[in-house]
Every structure is written in C-alpha cells, then in structure tokens.
Amino acid sequence: MWQSLLKNIVQGDFKALARAISFVENEVEGYEQFLSELPNSNTAVIGITGPPGAGKSTLVDALIAHWVAENKKIAILCVDPSSPFHLGALLGDRIRMNEWYTNPLVFIRSLATRGSLGGLHPHIIEITSLLQAASFDFIIVETVGVGQSEIEIAGLADTTVVVMVPEAGDEVQGMKAGLMEIADLFVVNKSDRPDADVFVRNLRSVLYQAKERQIETVVLKTIASSRQGIVELANAIELHQQQSSTSEKKVWLLTERVYQLIQQKKMQGIDKEMIKKNIAEQFNQPGFNLFLFAKQLF
C-alpha cells in the first residue's frame, strides 16, 4: 500500500496526497517507515503569519491567483485553532479560497493545531515533507497568527512573511524581538488606510536599527482585496528563496526540524491524563515534590 501511495504522490495525485496526510495525522501503523522513504526535495516553504484580521487569507488567495496564472502548482496548508470539543479545525475565513478547491493546480488542506504548544500542527514537519515530495512549485503554510505560532513558523519556513496593518503603528516600537528576527518579508496589507506610509517608514526605521542581516528584510505594501502589490510580493518571495537556498538559514531550518522530530519522539507515551491522575493521588501527601515527581516519570 505504502509504495503505491508514494508513487502516486510523486506523480501529483492529490487524492493520494490527502490520504497520506490523514495517515500521518492519525499515526497509522507504518507511517514512520513511509516517511523515511520520501525522496529528497528542495521545494521552499513560504510561511504566512501575523495577527488576526491582517488579511492573511485574502493575501494567500491573491498569491494563488498570481501563480496559477503563471501555470504554477501550489499547495496551501492552513493551520487553524482547534475546536475545544472535537479538536478539528475551525475553518474561519477559508471560504475566501473556495474557488481554488477544484483547480487542478491547487491543493488546499486545513489542519487543526490539536493543542500543539507551538501553535502549529504536531505533524506539520511530516506533512510539509509530503507536499515537497509531490513536486509543487510553491508551498504556503498560513498560521493562525496568535501567540507562539508566529515564532514557530520560523523553524519551518524558508521564507517567512509577516502580515501587518497600518493600525498596528503603535505596536512597532514594542514589537516582539522574536517576530522582528523571524520575518524575511514584512507586508503592510490594507495599505489604502490612513497613515499607511507613516507606518511603513516607522517599520523600516525600526528594522534598520534592530539588526544586521545578510539578506535585507523587505517591507512591501499591498491591498490584497483588490490584488494590488501582489506581483511585487510574489517577486520578492521568489528572490528571497533564490538568495537563501544555499545560506546558513537552510542548515538552521533543517537542524530545527530534526530537533523537533526528536523532541516529538521523546514525548511519545507521555499521557497527560495519566499525569493528572497521579498528581491527584499524590499532591497532598507529605513530602510531595514537583521536580522529583517529574524526574520519576522519565
């Protein structure tokens, strides 16, 4: 079964790809061996992140339209917050992309975070590798854009695009250092709004003062709803991928992915409900020590 599945994925069969992703998500027996047989691929991953309401989905929709017009093959992973009841993805505004679901050049998959601490899917690395095996021209991972997911995407994406809006002007000076470090491209979306130019100038000034990088962090203006600035953004993404394909960042990315895979493997068998049950039985006993309790688990 696995060999046939892999052959179909490499040949661009979307149904086989969707089935393989489900197998990985559900950890079907044999999936790890299957992953170890995936062909090596250098297809770059584009991470799109930023605060809710910045227009990330509309921006992705516009990028899809641009690349489809160039006859490019695109995969999109939309990482959504999980429902607290069934751990499935809350699809939110993915309806904006619904015109692409039947396009033979476009593969879209929504993934739930499933409580993952980093804000991404617990098997995001494996699923991204499946997409790379399917010979797409572009792979986009759009994150929920809250909390740690903004930083976690840096360990996954070759090019990280942080989307903001002009109203975030007061936040620039206090912007998280981590967010400043991870962004390869800043996009100021909805730039037809007041003070957009002032915000862009301030952002560029802060970036200039904050760091020195081999590849300059580009700041672009877009109006995704009317697809203005999308050509420039697509060109900037492609240029960055060309510049960084042999850089130290590629080695760092692969190191981060291996580290996360090992960390994930080490955590297998750790049952939170079991821990909760044991703590409930022991925490009132004399001499209970949190650190000793944790040490005994391992």
N, C-alpha and C positions, 0 to 999 in steps of 0.2 A: 504493500500500500504506500509506504513512505517514498520509495524510489519513484513510483508512478506520479505521486503528488509533486515531488521535487522537479521531475521532468516537465510537468505541466506548468508549474510556476515559472520556470526558466523560459518557457515558450510564451509566457504572457497570459496564461489562463486566469482570469480574475476570480472565477468560482473556486478554483483550486487554491488560490492565494487566500481567499476568505475562509475556506475550510481549514487551512493550515494555521491561520491566526487564531481561530476558535480552538484548535487542538492545543496550541501553546498557552492560550489564556486559561484553559481548563486542565493543563498539565496532563494531557492524555499520555498513557504509557508509551514510551519510545520517542517522545518529542525531543528529549535532550540529544539522543543519538542522531536524530533527523537534523537538528540544528548544527551538529558538528560536521555534517556533510554538505553544508551550504557552500557554494562557490564564493571565492573572494570577490568583493565588489568595492569600487571606489566612488560609487554614486554619492554625492554630497547630500547632507541632510540640512534643511532650512528650518530653523526654529522661529516661530512667530509667537511673541509673548507681549504682555502689557496689561494694564489694569482693565477691569470690566468696563464696557461702554466706549472703549477707544476705537472700535470699528474693526477689530481683527478679522472677524468672519467676512465682512464686506471686502476687506483688503485681500484676503485669500481668494475670494470669489473673483475679484478683478485680475489677480495674478493668473488664476486658472484660465480666464478668458484670453489673456495675452498669450500664454504659452500654447494653448490649444490652437489659436490662430496661426501659430508657427509650427503646428503639427507635432508638438512635443507630448510625451507621455508623462502623466503626473499622478503621483499618489499623495493623498492627504490623510493624515491621522489627526483626528480632533479629540483631544483629551478633555473630557468634561468632568465636573464634580459628580460624585456618586449619589444616588438616592440613598438616604439613610435606611430605607425599608428593604430594597431588593438589591442594592449595590450596583444597579445598572446605570448607564449614562443618562444624565438629564440633558437632552439634546439642545435645549435652548434655541438659539437663533441659527442652528444649522440649516433651517428651512431656506435660508438665503442661498444655499448651494444646491438646492434640489434640482436645478436644471441640468446639473452635471452627472447625476446618478446613472443615467442611461448612456452617457457618452463613452464610446469605446476607448478613448484616450485617457479617461479619468477614473481613478479608483479612490473611493472615499470610505473611511471606516471611523466610526465614533467609538471611543474607548472610555470606560469609567476609570476614575482614579482608584476605586476599590479600597479607599482608606490608605493608600500609599503615603508614607510620611513625606516624600519629596514633592507630592502634588502631581506626579506623573503616574502612568500605569506601571504596576510592579513588573511587567514583562515588556516594557517599552523598548528595551535594547534588542531583545529577541525579535519582536515584531518589526522593528525598523530593519533588522538584518534580512528578514524575509522579503521586505519590499526592495531592498538593494539587490537581492537575488533575482528579482523579477524584471530587471533591466529598465527601470523608469529613468526618464531624463531628469526629473526633479522630484524630490520627496519633501513634503512640507509637514511639520508637526506643529499644530496650533494648540497652545496650552490654555488652561482655564484662566491663567493670568492673575492668580492671587497667591500671596504668601511665598513659600519656598519654591514653587514651581518655576518662578522667574529665574532663579539661580540654577535649579536642577537642569534646566534645558541646556545650559552651557556645557554640561558633560555629555550631551547627546548630539548637539547640532554643530555642523561645520561652520555654518553662518547663522548667527543669532540676530534676529530683527526685533527690536523693542518698539512697540507702537504706543504713542502718547497723543494727547490732545492739548490744544493751546491753554485750556483751563487749568492744566497742571503747572502753570507758571510758577506759583508759589512753592511748589514741591521741588523745583530743580536744585536749589541750594542744599536742601536736606535729603536729596535723593540717596538711596542706599548705595554704599560704596560697591557692594557686590553687583548691583544692577549696572552701575557705570562700567564695571570691569568686563561684564559678560557681553555687552552689546557690541556687535560688529557694525550694525547699522541702526540708527535711530530714525523712525518715521514719525513725523508730526502729521497725523491724519486730521481730517476736518479743518484743513488749514484756510478755509474761507471764513472762519470765525474771527472775531475781533482779536487783535493783539497776537496773531499767529507769528508774524515776522519778528516781533519783540521776543516771543518765546524761543524761536529758533536761534536768534542771536545769543540769548542768555544760555541756551543749552550748549551751543558751540563754544562759548566762553568757558563754561564750567568744564567741558570735556578737555579743552586745551590746557587748563590749569591742573586737571586731575591726574593726567597720565601721559606717558610717552609710549607709543606702540610702534611696532614695525609697520603695521598697516593702519592708516588713519581711520578713525571712526567717522563714518559719513552721516550727515544729518540731511534728510530729504523731506520735502513737503508733499502731501498727497490729499486728494479729495476722492476717497475710494468709491463713494456713492455715484460719482459721475466719471470715475476711472481716470481722473487727472493725476499725472505724476507716476502712473503705473509703469510706463515704458522705462522711465528713469530708474525706478526701483528695481525692476527686473534686470536691467543692465548692471546696476550696482551689485546685486546679488551674484550675478554670473561673474563679474570682475573679481569680487572678493573670493569666490570659490577657486578661480584660476590662481589668484595670488597666494592662497593659503593651502593649496593642495599638497605642497611639499614642506610646509612650515612646521615649526615646533608644536603648533596647536594640534596638528593631526596626531602627533605622538601622544600629546597630553590627552586628547579625546579618547584614543584607544586605551590608554592607561586607566582613565576614569571608568570606561565601560567594563574593563576586566575587573577592576576593583569592586564595582557594583555587583557584577555577576558573582564574584567570590563571596561578597557580603550577603547576597541573597541566598546563596547555597548554604552558608553557615547558619542562617536563621531558619532553615527548614526544620520542621519538627518542634519549633517553639510555639506552643499553643497558649494564646493569651487567656483563654477561658480557664485553662488548667492553672496558670499562674494566679489568676484571680481567686480560684477555689482554694489553692494552697495558702494564699495570703489571708483569706477569710478565716482559715483554721488556725493560723499561727500568730497573726499580728498582735493578739492580746496576751500571748504567752510571755512570761518573764524571760528577758534576755534576747527577744527578737531583734535581729539586726538586719537592716535592709540590704547591706552590702554582702554580708555573709549569705543571706538568702539567695541573692543574685549569683554569687560565686558557686553555690551548690547546684544551681540549675545547669551550669556549664561543666 
